[in-house]
Amino acid sequence: MDIKNIENKINSLGLKSIMLEDNEFSDVRILKSNSIDEFLDIVIRNDVRNIFYGFSTYDFRDFLVYDYLDSLSSKGIEKIEAYNNHVMSIDFSKPYKVTLFANIESVCIGVNFLDSWIDSEDVTDPRYLLDVVKEEDEELYYEEIEESRKSMNSTMKDQKQKIMDFILNDPEFANKKNQESRYWYFHEVMETEEMKEYRDLLKPFGAPHIGNVKMFMDEVWRIHKERISKK
């Protein structure tokens, strides 16, 4: 849709093209055929000399995403800013609609030329895009939480294994033959220089017959007994 070509075609017929600032022509009766040749033929047959035209352009602001800084992660913000930069790089001076019309016997008759060129520019409804990026952010957030949980569990498992190895390699542990003695033995172990960094690992400790320390020390005692039986 080249406005200059349309102007040249009109002028070549001895007609005058007049551009209007207004781009909304609600009172124009559009020909059913929407043919410029039929339109020009009607104009000439009715001895009309002036043809008016106006064009409509997209507003780039309708495609930008606003109010996103406080609702997105840094990665989400990068995506939106990249999209907004893409929108700003588009030439929005190109019209998507040109309307030609003439006053023929007090009736405005015309034709429309439509070109939805924005459809090929990889833009979308900004509200929809913001919702999509928010959903991606939320999914990423929960994925990171899950990865953090797995990493924490792996670290805790390694740390528990170090405590267990320390206890199993301590000859004194063999004498702790009941839950109460093993419970207080665990507290003594946690005060040693080698184990103090793991002091909070099994908190809350519970009591000699219930809780985290009791279950942990029962497991250590079970492994200790198995080792003895295999000797």
Number of C-alpha atoms within 10 A of each C-alpha: 13 10 14 9 10 16 17 13 16 18 13 10 11 11 19 16 20 13 14 11 10 10 15 12 15 8 9 18 14 18 15 8 10 13 15 18 12 14 19 22 12 16 21 14 8 12 11 16 15 16 20 16 24 20 22 17 13 17 10 15 12 11 18 21 19 13 8 15 12 7 13 20 18 11 13 20 19 12 16 22 17 12 20 19 12 14 21 14 10 13 11 15 11 17 21 17 17 20 19 25 25 24 17 14 9 7 12 17 19 28 24 19 16 14 13 10 12 16 9 7 10 9 16 16 11 18 12 11 18 21 11 13 20 18 14 15 19 14 12 14 13 11 12 12 12 12 12 12 12 12 12 12 12 12 12 15 11 12 16 16 13 15 20 19 12 14 20 17 11 11 8 10 18 15 9 14 10 13 19 14 13 22 23 15 16 20 13 11 17 18 13 11 8 12 15 12 12 15 15 10 16 14 10 10 18 14 14 18 13 12 14 17 24 20 17 18 20 16 13 19 22 11 14 17 12 10 11 9 8 6 5
